[in-house]
Amino acid sequence: MNTKPLAKILVERPRAVILVYTIITILIAYQATNIYIESNLASFLPADDPTVQLWNRMDEEFQIGTTIIIYIEADDIRDPEVLKEMDRVASSPLVNKYENDKGKHDGIYSARSLAQYIKIENAKSPAPGGLGGEGIFEIPDDPNLISQYMSRLTIQQIKGTLFTNTYDTAVILLQLAEDADYNSIQSNVEKAINHRGTFYSEMTVTGTIAMQNAIQTTTMEYFQLIFVIAIIAVSLVLFVFHRTVKGIIIALFPTAYSIALTFGVLGAIQPELTILSVSIIALLLGLGVDYSVHMMNRFAEEKHEDMVEKTAFILSSTGKAIFLSTVTTIIGFASLMISSMTPIVLFGFGCAIGILFVFISTILLTPSLSILLRFKKDGHLPNWGKLSTFILSNKFRIIIIAVFFAFMSLLVLPQTETDTNYFDMAPQDIPELVKLVEYSENFGGANYNALMIETEPQGLTYPDVIDAIYQMEEQMRDEGIELYSLMDGVKEANDILRRNDIINALSESAGVDEIIFDRIAQEGLVDEDFSKTLIVVYIPTGLGMQEIENRVSTVNRIASETTIPRNGKVSALTGQDAINVAINRKLTDEQTRSMIIAILLVLSALILIFNSSVYGFLTMIPVAFVLMWEPGFLVAFNIPFNVITISIASIMIGIGIDYGVHIMHRVHEEMDNGLEKQDAIKTAIERTGLSLVEAALTTIAGISSILFISIPALREFAIVIILMTAFSCIGAALLLPVFFDLKIVKKITSTYKSEEMS
């Protein structure tokens, strides 16, 4: 390829190139303002997934409304002053201005709190003998009177729902109307809390959606934090190698442009990102600097007097190697796009176009900046030249060590786990998450999961149907499953089931709101024609994924084996835990499929690139070993596969192959220049190998920025990427030359060369 015309433009007009590219970048990058974060874990499943479809259908059938939870902590929630604070917040004009409008004007369908029940009891007419309420709808000042109200049945029934039996924790549940503006209401609730007048209690807004909103806000802050930390970390590595600010500028500027272009394109065509997208910045910063490092180091190495000739040569040599790396890296990332999980597809797409922009930015900006700044490499690593001699003198020892660790790693492969824990994917220091976990422990200890039972119209009013449902529930309870349904009350109230009694019992529940964890079924748990009902299943928080999956499987097994009369049928379990399990089951298949496709495509690309199947397979050797070592890393650091770490294998195929490509290309180049194979290998190790170390350390520095954020799943992702990047570099610098220098490979390559020449 003739690179001289481009080289001439870069050498003669570097300022113009930088200016035009800057303007284009600014115009595209402006679209990044459209980006927002989707934090709902259900987004990882396709919309047509049965678990998601059933979840949505339940929401629609039973009008399961969203709530805002105000989590209240006090020394004693029965204190009149604490109750008055609850009341001021729940009935504040900022929150529930129109108490009886069912949310038509203020978005609040209902507000439930202990304070409301105390007011109701207080408004009742006093009983004979002076016992009873004051007949006034307000919180009484007399603690003794409040104690009397607390002992009444109506308030005892809400224990465990609106307050705990330790009387130090309570909640206000604000049920939202279907079309409510959640963000506006949450903002008003927070204002009402901050301006409640007295502060005898601590109040925190929480709930599933409050947590998701907090995750969105915090994640956007993490974008900025990661970028700043990564810039600092990468700059320190560059300074160690170059001892000049010029090297930092030349390496970082193309990468910064690439990141701006990437998120500009995403903002224009796919602004909905997920928490996984946070790592795109760190990956691009680490990988982007690699390309600039290779390019600017070659600029410092070459001694051509004519700058145009020098630039053209570097573009056709190192530029070609960078292009080959770009192709293989894009393939690695693009293999993630075959996933059925939309966030992983978007992550793969974002990384793939990001690497493309890194290549373009490196080719245009690195030579221009190197020429303008008159870059010379001042730093060096002492005794680096001795490494090549050591490697080639210890070939079999290196192979034995690599094979040993690969064998040990594969032995622990069965011990690797898959565990998609929603809380591990959220920032750990946000109060919304902390209080939601506490709410879960104090008021239900579970996420919302449910089974739906459907029969013919009026089917639920027949004794044989009730009996069948009750027997199914008892089987589940015998297996340790905790659940709740209206059938329990119907069965317990009537030892001898009669249809009239069933109808009366169900009629009392029909249309009565039911609190289900942090959501509310506005029409109760039975529909108007008594043909559908929900059974709420509680799965405790804090369980491992295997145990959660066992419980979901147990529920589904019993449900599938149950026969319900009157054309009845029981759905599979759906809900937050069931969705986690569905995602979990996809993970292993998703990784295996994307990894195999990435390996095959990368191998095909290498064979085409080097026009040799031998060189193609040789270049894959370091990556193959790193992939075999991955299970060992996961088990050693107790890191499970999840929706974030599942992408690592495909990422490392893309990243790891870069190092092999640069070594192999340099060996090829030196042999074409007349060097013997062993001398060519030594030159590649001594010159390109040093660039590989610098590139790997900048990648590690960039990825390390993720360790500074409080999202466990992303930190685990960063740890594995760092380890595998380091060993990919070691594999390329040690294993590839060793295998390339083996006698059998020499024989094959010499035969290939002879056939090529003939």
C-alpha distance (Angstrom), angle and dihedral (degrees) to the residues before:
residue distance angle dihedral
M1 . . .
N2 3.83 . .
T3 3.81 105.9 .
K4 3.81 95.6 167.6
P5 3.85 97.4 96.9
L6 3.80 91.2 53.4
A7 3.81 91.3 43.1
K8 3.80 90.4 52.7
I9 3.82 91.8 53.3
L10 3.82 92.3 47.2
V11 3.81 93.1 48.3
E12 3.80 98.8 41.6
R13 3.82 99.3 36.9
P14 3.82 108.5 26.3
R15 3.83 94.1 142.6
A16 3.81 92.1 51.3
V17 3.82 91.2 49.0
I18 3.81 91.7 50.9
L19 3.83 92.7 45.2
V20 3.82 95.6 49.7
Y21 3.81 92.2 44.5
T22 3.79 90.3 48.7
I23 3.81 92.6 53.0
I24 3.82 91.7 48.7
T25 3.81 90.5 48.0
I26 3.82 93.3 50.4
L27 3.81 92.1 50.1
I28 3.81 92.6 50.8
A29 3.82 96.0 38.2
Y30 3.82 91.2 57.1
Q31 3.82 88.1 73.8
A32 3.81 88.8 67.1
T33 3.82 87.3 82.0
N34 3.84 86.7 77.2
I35 3.82 93.1 63.8
Y36 3.79 120.0 114.3
I37 3.81 134.4 168.3
E38 3.81 125.7 -112.2
S39 3.80 108.8 -155.7
N40 3.82 101.6 175.3
L41 3.82 109.2 116.6
A42 3.81 90.2 -149.3
S43 3.82 87.3 71.8
F44 3.83 87.5 75.3
L45 3.81 89.9 69.7
P46 3.81 123.0 70.4
A47 3.81 115.3 -103.4
D48 3.82 89.8 -116.4
D49 3.81 93.7 54.6
P50 3.85 108.3 124.2
T51 3.81 92.4 -130.4
V52 3.80 92.0 54.3
Q53 3.81 93.6 42.7
L54 3.80 91.5 51.8
W55 3.82 90.5 46.8
N56 3.81 90.5 53.5
R57 3.79 92.4 45.1
M58 3.82 92.4 53.3
D59 3.78 90.2 50.0
E60 3.79 89.9 52.8
E61 3.82 98.0 41.8
F62 3.79 96.0 48.7
Q63 3.81 98.3 27.3
I64 3.78 91.5 -125.1
G65 3.76 101.2 -165.4
T66 3.76 130.8 -154.3
T67 3.77 120.0 -112.0
I68 3.76 138.6 -157.1
I69 3.80 111.1 -138.8
I70 3.78 120.2 -151.3
Y71 3.79 104.3 -161.3
I72 3.81 111.4 -152.1
E73 3.78 127.3 -163.3
A74 3.80 124.5 -176.5
D75 3.79 141.2 145.4
D76 3.79 88.3 -103.3
I77 3.79 122.2 0.1
R78 3.84 88.7 -159.7
D79 3.79 89.0 69.2
P80 3.85 107.5 117.5
E81 3.82 90.7 -132.1
V82 3.81 92.1 53.4
L83 3.82 91.1 47.7
K84 3.80 90.2 49.9
E85 3.81 89.7 52.7
M86 3.81 89.5 52.6
D87 3.77 90.3 49.7
R88 3.81 94.2 47.7
V89 3.80 91.2 52.8
A90 3.84 97.3 42.3
S91 3.81 93.6 47.4
S92 3.81 97.2 35.1
P93 3.83 114.6 134.8
L94 3.81 85.7 -126.9
V95 3.80 90.4 60.7
N96 3.80 114.9 23.0
K97 3.79 104.9 11.9
Y98 3.81 94.2 156.9
E99 3.80 105.0 40.9
N100 3.81 97.4 -176.1
D101 3.81 101.8 38.5
K102 3.85 94.7 92.1
G103 3.78 89.8 -126.1
K104 3.81 97.6 -57.5
H105 3.80 94.1 128.4
D106 3.80 108.1 16.6
G107 3.84 100.1 28.1
I108 3.83 93.3 -121.0
Y109 3.81 110.3 120.5
S110 3.80 93.0 -177.0
A111 3.79 141.2 -18.4
R112 3.80 119.9 -142.9
S113 3.79 125.5 -170.3
L114 3.78 141.3 140.0
A115 3.81 87.7 -108.8
Q116 3.81 90.3 61.0
Y117 3.83 92.1 53.2
I118 3.81 91.6 47.0
K119 3.82 89.5 52.9
I120 3.81 90.3 50.2
E121 3.80 91.7 51.3
N122 3.79 90.9 46.1
A123 3.80 91.1 52.9
K124 3.79 93.5 57.0
S125 3.82 116.8 104.8
P126 3.82 113.5 -93.5
A127 3.79 113.8 -98.6
P128 3.82 121.6 -123.8
G129 3.78 112.8 -79.2
G130 3.78 95.0 37.2
L131 3.81 96.2 -74.9
G132 3.77 120.3 129.4
G133 3.77 136.7 43.9
E134 3.74 135.7 -30.3
G135 3.78 93.5 -114.0
I136 3.81 90.7 -119.7
F137 3.81 123.3 115.7
E138 3.81 97.5 -128.7
I139 3.80 142.3 85.5
P140 3.84 109.4 -78.2
D141 3.81 119.8 -131.8
D142 3.80 93.2 -139.3
P143 3.87 111.3 96.0
N144 3.82 90.1 -161.5
L145 3.79 90.9 57.5
I146 3.79 90.2 49.7
S147 3.82 89.4 51.1
Q148 3.81 88.9 54.8
Y149 3.79 91.2 51.7
M150 3.82 91.5 48.1
S151 3.80 90.6 59.9
R152 3.81 93.6 55.3
L153 3.80 119.8 107.0
T154 3.82 95.5 -118.6
I155 3.80 91.0 59.4
Q156 3.79 96.3 37.7
Q157 3.81 87.4 57.8
I158 3.82 91.5 62.9
K159 3.81 93.8 50.1
G160 3.78 107.1 119.4
T161 3.80 89.8 23.8
L162 3.81 105.1 59.8
F163 3.81 100.8 9.0
T164 3.80 139.0 13.9
N165 3.77 127.4 -114.8
T166 3.82 89.1 -115.9
Y167 3.82 88.6 63.6
D168 3.80 93.1 -138.0
T169 3.80 98.0 100.2
A170 3.80 133.0 49.5
V171 3.78 138.2 158.5
I172 3.76 139.0 -144.3
L173 3.80 110.6 -144.7
L174 3.78 113.3 -155.6
Q175 3.79 108.5 -167.1
L176 3.81 111.5 -153.3
A177 3.77 128.2 -142.0
E178 3.79 116.5 -114.0
D179 3.83 95.5 -104.5
A180 3.81 96.8 36.2
D181 3.80 121.0 140.8
Y182 3.77 96.9 -119.7
N183 3.81 97.9 -170.1
S184 3.80 93.0 50.0
I185 3.82 92.3 48.1
Q186 3.81 92.5 47.2
S187 3.80 89.9 51.5
N188 3.82 90.7 50.7
V189 3.81 91.2 47.7
E190 3.80 90.6 53.3
K191 3.81 90.0 49.6
A192 3.81 90.8 50.4
I193 3.81 90.4 50.9
N194 3.80 92.5 49.3
H195 3.82 92.1 48.0
R196 3.80 99.7 40.6
G197 3.80 92.2 119.6
T198 3.80 101.7 -127.3
F199 3.78 130.0 46.4
Y200 3.78 108.5 -151.8
S201 3.80 89.8 134.1
E202 3.79 138.5 38.5
M203 3.81 114.0 -118.7
T204 3.80 126.8 -166.8
V205 3.79 128.3 179.8
T206 3.81 110.7 -131.2
G207 3.81 142.4 145.8
T208 3.79 133.6 122.1
I209 3.79 96.3 -70.0
A210 3.82 93.4 40.1
M211 3.79 87.0 54.6
Q212 3.81 91.9 47.5
N213 3.80 90.5 51.2
A214 3.80 90.5 49.0
I215 3.81 89.6 49.7
Q216 3.80 90.1 52.0
T217 3.80 92.8 50.8
T218 3.80 94.2 43.4
T219 3.80 92.4 46.2
M220 3.80 91.5 55.2
E221 3.81 88.0 51.5
Y222 3.80 88.8 50.4
F223 3.81 89.8 56.4
Q224 3.79 88.8 62.8
L225 3.81 94.6 40.6
I226 3.80 94.0 50.7
F227 3.80 91.9 47.9
V228 3.82 93.0 52.4
I229 3.82 95.4 44.3
A230 3.81 92.5 44.6
I231 3.82 91.3 50.8
I232 3.81 91.0 51.7
A233 3.83 94.3 45.0
V234 3.81 94.2 46.9
S235 3.80 91.2 45.7
L236 3.80 90.9 55.0
V237 3.81 91.4 52.4
L238 3.80 91.6 47.7
F239 3.78 91.7 49.3
V240 3.82 91.1 53.0
F241 3.81 89.9 55.4
H242 3.81 99.6 38.8
R243 3.81 106.5 22.9
T244 3.79 88.9 -148.8
V245 3.79 137.0 93.8
K246 3.80 88.7 -135.0
G247 3.80 91.2 69.8
I248 3.80 90.9 51.5
I249 3.81 92.5 50.8
I250 3.81 94.1 46.8
A251 3.81 92.8 48.0
L252 3.81 98.6 43.0
F253 3.78 104.4 39.7
P254 3.84 97.5 66.4
T255 3.81 89.5 47.0
A256 3.80 92.9 49.8
Y257 3.81 89.6 51.5
S258 3.81 89.7 49.3
I259 3.80 93.2 52.3
A260 3.82 91.0 48.4
L261 3.82 91.4 50.0
T262 3.81 92.8 46.1
F263 3.78 96.0 53.0
G264 3.80 90.5 40.5
V265 3.81 89.9 58.2
L266 3.81 91.4 44.4
G267 3.80 90.1 50.0
A268 3.79 90.0 52.6
I269 3.81 100.3 45.7
Q270 3.83 107.1 16.4
P271 3.83 112.7 16.3
E272 3.83 94.7 163.4
L273 3.78 105.7 93.2
T274 3.80 131.5 167.4
I275 3.76 135.7 -138.6
L276 3.82 88.1 -89.7
S277 3.80 87.8 66.0
V278 3.81 90.6 68.9
S279 3.79 88.8 77.3
I280 3.83 92.4 57.2
I281 3.81 89.6 79.4
A282 3.80 93.5 51.8
L283 3.82 92.9 44.4
L284 3.80 94.5 48.8
L285 3.77 92.9 44.5
G286 3.79 91.8 51.0
L287 3.81 96.2 42.1
G288 3.81 95.8 37.8
V289 3.77 92.8 56.7
D290 3.84 87.9 52.6
Y291 3.78 91.3 64.8
S292 3.80 93.0 47.2
V293 3.81 90.6 47.6
H294 3.81 92.5 54.7
M295 3.79 91.6 47.0
M296 3.81 98.9 45.9
N297 3.82 92.9 42.6
R298 3.80 89.0 55.1
F299 3.82 88.4 49.7
A300 3.81 89.0 55.2
E301 3.83 92.3 44.5
E302 3.82 100.0 50.2
K303 3.82 117.4 80.9
H304 3.84 102.9 -163.0
E305 3.80 112.5 147.1
D306 3.81 94.0 -150.9
M307 3.83 106.7 71.6
V308 3.81 94.0 -157.0
E309 3.80 91.6 52.3
K310 3.79 90.6 45.4
T311 3.81 93.0 50.3
A312 3.81 92.5 45.4
F313 3.82 90.6 51.1
I314 3.81 92.7 48.7
L315 3.81 91.7 48.0
S316 3.80 90.8 51.2
S317 3.83 94.2 45.7
T318 3.79 113.7 28.0
G319 3.80 89.7 19.3
K320 3.78 89.1 57.0
A321 3.81 91.4 49.5
I322 3.81 89.5 50.3
F323 3.81 89.5 49.5
L324 3.82 90.6 51.7
S325 3.81 89.4 49.0
T326 3.79 89.9 49.2
V327 3.79 91.8 53.2
T328 3.82 94.2 49.1
T329 3.81 93.4 43.0
I330 3.80 91.7 50.0
I331 3.80 88.8 50.9
G332 3.81 90.1 52.7
F333 3.79 92.8 51.1
A334 3.79 94.6 38.8
S335 3.81 90.4 56.1
L336 3.81 86.2 70.7
M337 3.80 88.4 63.3
I338 3.81 91.8 73.8
S339 3.80 87.8 68.7
S340 3.79 119.2 114.1
M341 3.82 88.2 -139.3
T342 3.79 109.4 92.9
P343 3.86 96.8 -151.3
I344 3.82 91.0 54.2
V345 3.80 90.2 48.0
L346 3.82 89.9 52.0
F347 3.79 91.2 46.8
G348 3.81 91.2 52.1
F349 3.81 91.2 46.2
G350 3.81 92.8 48.4
C351 3.81 92.8 49.9
A352 3.82 92.7 44.5
I353 3.81 95.9 52.9
G354 3.80 88.4 40.2
I355 3.81 91.5 58.5
L356 3.80 89.7 47.5
F357 3.81 89.7 54.3
V358 3.81 89.5 46.3
F359 3.81 89.5 57.1
I360 3.81 93.6 47.8
S361 3.81 92.6 45.6
T362 3.81 92.1 47.5
I363 3.80 94.0 50.3
L364 3.81 93.4 47.8
L365 3.79 104.6 33.4
T366 3.81 106.8 31.2
P367 3.83 95.6 61.2
S368 3.82 91.1 41.0
L369 3.81 92.8 51.2
S370 3.83 92.9 42.0
I371 3.79 90.1 54.0
L372 3.80 95.4 43.9
L373 3.81 93.5 47.0
R374 3.84 93.8 38.7
F375 3.77 89.9 -130.4
K376 3.81 120.8 -150.9
K377 3.79 124.9 173.5
D378 3.79 110.6 -119.7
G379 3.81 102.4 169.8
H380 3.81 127.3 75.7
L381 3.79 140.4 169.2
P382 3.81 113.7 -115.7
N383 3.83 118.3 -122.8
W384 3.80 92.0 8.2
G385 3.79 90.1 133.2
K386 3.81 91.0 64.1
L387 3.82 91.1 63.5
S388 3.80 94.8 77.4
T389 3.81 91.6 54.1
F390 3.81 90.7 49.1
I391 3.81 92.6 49.4
L392 3.79 96.2 49.1
S393 3.81 91.4 44.4
N394 3.81 93.4 54.5
K395 3.80 102.3 40.7
F396 3.78 99.1 135.9
R397 3.80 94.5 42.2
I398 3.80 89.8 54.3
I399 3.81 92.3 48.5
I400 3.83 92.4 47.9
I401 3.81 92.0 50.4
A402 3.83 91.9 47.5
V403 3.81 92.8 48.2
F404 3.81 91.9 46.1
F405 3.81 93.7 54.8
A406 3.81 91.1 43.3
F407 3.82 89.8 53.2
M408 3.82 92.4 47.5
S409 3.81 90.9 48.0
L410 3.80 93.6 50.8
L411 3.81 89.2 50.1
V412 3.81 90.2 63.4
L413 3.82 93.3 45.4
P414 3.86 91.8 105.3
Q415 3.81 88.2 57.1
T416 3.81 93.5 62.1
E417 3.79 112.3 106.5
T418 3.78 138.6 -156.2
D419 3.78 115.0 -138.0
T420 3.79 123.6 163.6
N421 3.78 102.4 -172.7
Y422 3.80 111.8 177.0
F423 3.81 93.0 -154.3
D424 3.84 91.1 54.2
M425 3.80 88.4 58.1
A426 3.80 92.6 55.5
P427 3.82 129.2 78.9
Q428 3.79 105.3 -92.4
D429 3.80 97.4 -147.0
I430 3.80 99.9 59.3
P431 3.83 113.2 109.5
E432 3.82 91.7 -139.6
L433 3.81 90.0 64.4
V434 3.80 95.5 41.3
K435 3.80 92.8 51.8
L436 3.81 93.9 42.3
V437 3.81 88.9 57.0
E438 3.82 89.6 49.1
Y439 3.81 90.0 47.3
S440 3.78 89.6 51.1
E441 3.79 91.2 51.6
N442 3.82 95.1 45.7
F443 3.81 102.5 36.5
G444 3.75 107.6 34.5
G445 3.77 110.0 -28.5
A446 3.77 93.0 -133.0
N447 3.74 148.8 79.6
Y448 3.77 119.7 -111.4
N449 3.82 111.8 -83.7
A450 3.78 126.8 156.8
L451 3.81 147.5 174.8
M452 3.79 119.8 -141.1
I453 3.80 120.6 -143.8
E454 3.80 119.1 -160.3
T455 3.81 128.3 -171.9
E456 3.78 137.9 160.6
P457 3.86 115.5 -71.4
Q458 3.84 110.4 -63.3
G459 3.81 87.9 7.6
L460 3.79 93.4 131.2
T461 3.81 90.5 59.8
Y462 3.84 93.7 68.6
P463 3.82 119.4 95.4
D464 3.82 94.3 -135.5
V465 3.83 90.5 56.2
I466 3.81 92.8 49.1
D467 3.79 90.7 47.0
A468 3.83 92.7 50.7
I469 3.81 92.2 49.3
Y470 3.79 91.6 46.7
Q471 3.81 92.0 50.2
M472 3.81 89.9 51.4
E473 3.81 90.2 51.2
E474 3.80 91.0 50.1
Q475 3.81 90.7 52.8
M476 3.79 89.2 52.8
R477 3.81 92.4 48.1
D478 3.80 89.4 50.7
E479 3.82 86.6 58.4
G480 3.82 90.9 53.7
I481 3.82 96.5 -99.3
E482 3.81 115.4 146.7
L483 3.79 114.0 -148.0
Y484 3.78 145.3 154.6
S485 3.80 132.6 -148.2
L486 3.79 140.5 152.3
M487 3.80 89.5 -111.3
D488 3.80 90.1 74.0
G489 3.80 92.5 62.4
V490 3.78 92.9 43.6
K491 3.81 92.9 50.5
E492 3.79 95.3 43.9
A493 3.80 93.1 47.8
N494 3.79 92.1 52.3
D495 3.76 119.5 40.5
I496 3.80 87.9 177.6
L497 3.77 103.8 43.9
R498 3.80 115.5 -137.8
R499 3.74 122.3 179.7
N500 3.82 95.6 -126.6
D501 3.80 90.7 52.4
I502 3.80 90.7 49.4
I503 3.80 91.9 50.4
N504 3.80 91.0 49.6
A505 3.81 92.7 48.1
L506 3.81 93.5 47.8
S507 3.82 91.8 44.2
E508 3.78 89.8 58.2
S509 3.82 89.2 55.7
A510 3.80 99.1 39.2
G511 3.78 110.6 106.4
V512 3.82 92.7 5.8
D513 3.80 109.8 128.5
E514 3.81 115.3 -115.4
I515 3.80 123.9 -157.0
I516 3.81 110.9 -133.9
F517 3.79 108.8 -173.9
D518 3.84 103.0 -67.0
R519 3.82 95.0 -15.1
I520 3.79 133.8 72.0
A521 3.81 129.8 -140.3
Q522 3.80 99.5 -139.8
E523 3.81 94.5 -162.4
G524 3.78 96.0 40.8
L525 3.81 125.6 -114.7
V526 3.81 97.5 -63.2
D527 3.80 127.6 59.1
E528 3.81 126.8 -126.5
D529 3.83 97.9 -96.3
F530 3.82 94.0 43.6
S531 3.79 93.7 -117.9
K532 3.81 101.1 114.3
T533 3.79 134.5 43.5
L534 3.79 139.4 162.9
I535 3.78 129.5 -127.6
V536 3.80 109.5 -155.4
V537 3.82 113.2 -143.7
Y538 3.79 120.3 -158.9
I539 3.81 120.2 -150.2
P540 3.82 112.8 -177.7
T541 3.79 120.3 -120.2
G542 3.77 118.2 -115.5
L543 3.81 96.1 45.8
G544 3.79 120.0 132.2
M545 3.78 117.7 -109.9
Q546 3.80 92.8 -108.4
E547 3.79 91.5 56.0
I548 3.81 92.1 45.8
E549 3.80 90.0 49.9
N550 3.81 90.3 49.7
R551 3.80 91.1 53.6
V552 3.80 93.4 46.9
S553 3.82 89.9 48.3
T554 3.82 91.0 48.9
V555 3.80 91.9 52.1
N556 3.80 92.3 46.8
R557 3.80 92.5 47.1
I558 3.79 93.9 52.4
A559 3.82 91.4 42.9
S560 3.82 92.1 51.7
E561 3.83 91.5 49.3
T562 3.82 93.7 50.2
T563 3.79 120.2 99.8
I564 3.80 114.9 -153.7
P565 3.85 117.6 -163.7
R566 3.80 122.5 -132.0
N567 3.82 93.1 49.3
G568 3.77 90.0 -58.9
K569 3.77 125.5 167.9
V570 3.80 135.1 -178.7
S571 3.79 121.2 -140.3
A572 3.78 125.8 -137.6
L573 3.78 115.7 -95.5
T574 3.78 116.4 -84.8
G575 3.78 134.1 177.0
Q576 3.77 138.4 88.5
D577 3.82 97.2 -44.1
A578 3.80 93.0 40.5
I579 3.82 89.5 52.6
N580 3.82 89.9 50.2
V581 3.79 89.5 52.7
A582 3.82 91.7 48.1
I583 3.81 89.8 51.9
N584 3.78 90.7 45.8
R585 3.80 92.2 54.9
K586 3.78 91.0 53.6
L587 3.78 95.4 51.3
T588 3.81 102.3 78.0
D589 3.80 93.4 44.5
E590 3.81 90.7 45.5
Q591 3.82 93.1 52.1
T592 3.79 94.8 43.8
R593 3.79 92.7 49.2
S594 3.82 96.3 45.5
M595 3.82 91.7 44.1
I596 3.81 93.8 51.4
I597 3.80 92.0 46.8
A598 3.83 91.0 47.4
I599 3.82 91.9 50.1
L600 3.81 93.3 48.4
L601 3.81 94.4 45.7
V602 3.80 94.0 44.8
L603 3.80 91.4 47.5
S604 3.80 90.6 49.7
A605 3.80 90.4 49.3
L606 3.82 91.9 49.7
I607 3.81 92.2 49.7
L608 3.82 89.7 51.1
I609 3.80 92.6 43.5
F610 3.81 96.1 50.5
N611 3.80 93.3 30.3
S612 3.79 86.3 -132.7
S613 3.78 132.9 96.0
V614 3.83 89.3 -155.7
Y615 3.81 93.3 57.3
G616 3.80 90.1 42.2
F617 3.81 93.4 55.4
L618 3.81 92.4 42.1
T619 3.80 91.9 54.1
M620 3.82 89.4 53.0
I621 3.83 93.5 55.7
P622 3.85 97.7 87.9
V623 3.81 90.9 47.8
A624 3.81 91.9 48.6
F625 3.79 91.0 54.3
V626 3.81 93.2 46.4
L627 3.81 90.7 51.6
M628 3.80 89.5 50.9
W629 3.80 89.8 50.0
E630 3.83 92.8 51.3
P631 3.86 97.2 84.8
G632 3.80 88.4 54.1
F633 3.82 91.2 53.9
L634 3.80 91.7 48.6
V635 3.80 94.9 48.9
A636 3.82 94.3 41.7
F637 3.81 91.9 54.4
N638 3.83 94.8 34.9
I639 3.81 91.6 -121.0
P640 3.83 117.6 156.7
F641 3.77 128.5 -152.9
N642 3.81 110.5 -99.9
V643 3.79 136.5 157.3
I644 3.81 88.4 -74.6
T645 3.81 104.9 39.7
I646 3.81 91.6 41.6
S647 3.81 89.0 78.0
I648 3.81 94.6 57.3
A649 3.82 97.8 91.4
S650 3.81 93.1 54.9
I651 3.81 91.0 43.3
M652 3.79 91.7 52.0
I653 3.78 92.4 49.5
G654 3.79 86.7 58.1
I655 3.81 96.1 41.8
G656 3.80 98.4 36.8
I657 3.78 95.4 50.0
D658 3.83 89.0 59.1
Y659 3.77 91.9 69.7
G660 3.78 92.9 48.6
V661 3.80 91.9 47.7
H662 3.82 92.9 53.5
I663 3.83 93.0 48.6
M664 3.81 93.5 44.7
H665 3.80 93.1 45.4
R666 3.81 91.8 50.3
V667 3.82 92.0 48.9
H668 3.81 88.6 49.9
E669 3.79 91.5 48.4
E670 3.81 94.7 49.2
M671 3.81 92.0 47.0
D672 3.81 89.5 51.0
N673 3.82 86.4 53.2
G674 3.81 89.7 58.2
L675 3.81 104.8 -94.5
E676 3.78 121.3 138.3
K677 3.79 114.6 -109.6
Q678 3.83 96.1 -104.0
D679 3.80 92.0 47.3
A680 3.81 89.7 47.7
I681 3.82 89.8 51.9
K682 3.81 91.1 49.9
T683 3.80 91.4 50.2
A684 3.81 91.1 48.8
I685 3.81 91.8 50.8
E686 3.81 94.4 44.8
R687 3.80 97.0 45.9
T688 3.81 111.3 19.1
G689 3.80 90.9 30.2
L690 3.80 90.7 61.1
S691 3.80 89.7 52.1
L692 3.81 88.4 50.1
V693 3.80 91.1 55.7
E694 3.78 91.0 48.7
A695 3.81 90.7 46.6
A696 3.81 92.7 48.1
L697 3.81 92.2 48.9
T698 3.81 91.8 50.1
T699 3.82 89.5 49.4
I700 3.79 90.1 49.6
A701 3.81 90.5 46.8
G702 3.79 91.1 51.7
I703 3.80 94.0 46.9
S704 3.82 90.9 45.7
S705 3.80 88.9 69.2
I706 3.82 87.4 74.8
L707 3.81 89.0 64.9
F708 3.81 88.8 68.9
I709 3.80 94.3 66.0
S710 3.79 123.3 81.5
I711 3.82 99.8 -124.1
P712 3.84 108.2 114.2
A713 3.81 95.8 -158.4
L714 3.82 92.7 52.0
R715 3.80 92.1 46.1
E716 3.81 89.4 53.0
F717 3.82 88.4 48.8
A718 3.82 89.9 52.8
I719 3.82 93.7 48.4
V720 3.81 93.1 53.9
I721 3.82 93.4 43.7
I722 3.82 90.4 50.5
L723 3.80 92.5 50.2
M724 3.79 94.0 45.3
T725 3.81 92.9 45.7
A726 3.79 90.8 52.4
F727 3.79 92.0 49.0
S728 3.81 92.1 43.8
C729 3.79 88.1 58.6
I730 3.81 91.5 46.0
G731 3.78 90.2 47.5
A732 3.81 92.7 51.3
A733 3.82 93.8 44.9
L734 3.83 95.8 42.7
L735 3.79 113.0 19.0
L736 3.80 100.3 38.9
P737 3.84 95.0 53.3
V738 3.81 90.3 43.4
F739 3.80 94.0 52.9
F740 3.78 91.3 41.0
D741 3.82 89.8 55.5
L742 3.82 95.6 49.8
K743 3.81 114.3 118.5
I744 3.80 93.9 -122.6
V745 3.79 90.8 53.3
K746 3.79 91.1 45.9
K747 3.80 88.9 53.5
I748 3.80 93.1 48.4
T749 3.81 94.1 46.4
S750 3.81 93.2 45.9
T751 3.81 89.8 51.2
Y752 3.78 89.1 48.3
K753 3.81 91.0 49.5
S754 3.79 91.8 50.1
E755 3.80 91.5 50.6
E756 3.81 89.9 47.1
M757 3.83 92.4 51.3
S758 3.79 92.7 46.5
